[in-house]
Amino acid sequence: MLSYRHAFHAGNHADVLKHFVLVQLLRYLGQKEKPYWLVDTHAGAGCYALEKGYATQNAEFADGIARLWSRSDLPPALADYVAAVRAFNPDGRLRRYPGSPYIAMTLLRAQDRLRLFELHGTDNKLLRENFTRDFPDDARRVAIGQADGFMELKAVLPPPPRRGLVLIDPAFEDKRDYLRTVMATKEGLARFSSGSFAVWYPQLNRGDARELPQKLKKLAPDWLNVALTVRTPADTGYGLHGSGMFVANPPYTLAQTLHDTLPFLRDALALDAGAGFALETSEAAAAPARKAQAPRATGSALRR
């Protein structure tokens, strides 16, 4: 299906969680001098206007990034994410929301590379135009393809530097995306076993959405799963009540950062008393954390 446009949802609670985690993953990769690649399978348009167009129809950003925008008490990791958004709003007014490709561009170094795939014709055109306008000197570091990102992973993995992150972020409007996400992650890990794979997923009242993280856990011995719920699921069974990020081969520091930050994020984005979070790690991911005196941080915590 090619009807989905992320502009309707730009900057919402799901984007906050996804891009907060993305910043932490890229910060960790950037600690070593050796270059890395970021491969984004569903790149979207790159950046989104919040004061006009699609984003104004539901104004989902009002219950997402806007709730963090003016706060002076953000935990350091959240402040780092908000700073990446501020980089594209230099006058201090929240006018634009950067998608994953733009967030990455604030953190990539000269030696790192960005490989973007977007199948939707209109969004792919916008992605190219946006990068040409905002990053005119970075053509060497960025490659944009109008292609099925699930399929293109075979061509780009493993990346030449043997270091990198794959972000898998489909719309999940098409039920086949759940199976394709599992298969793409499985095949990607087979080709690039040392790489990190980050999968965003929706929290919905449907079996395939609930089962996805459980299926992903079976693909790698080293994983982290975080989910943020912002409201009680609707009685109708419809609607997004939260989202999650599954990370295969996560940085050993990520569990502690999330453990320290999620209570604040839960309270900041809560829409009702049903808000909460869950943070789980595999035994392999928990072992380094224990050495660093960090908790395993498994299970969930409901908003009090």
Summary of the structure (lengths in Angstrom):
residues: 304
radius of gyration: 17.9
end to end distance: 39.9
largest distance: 50.9
contacts: 1023
relative contact order: 0.15
helix: 41%
strand: 18%
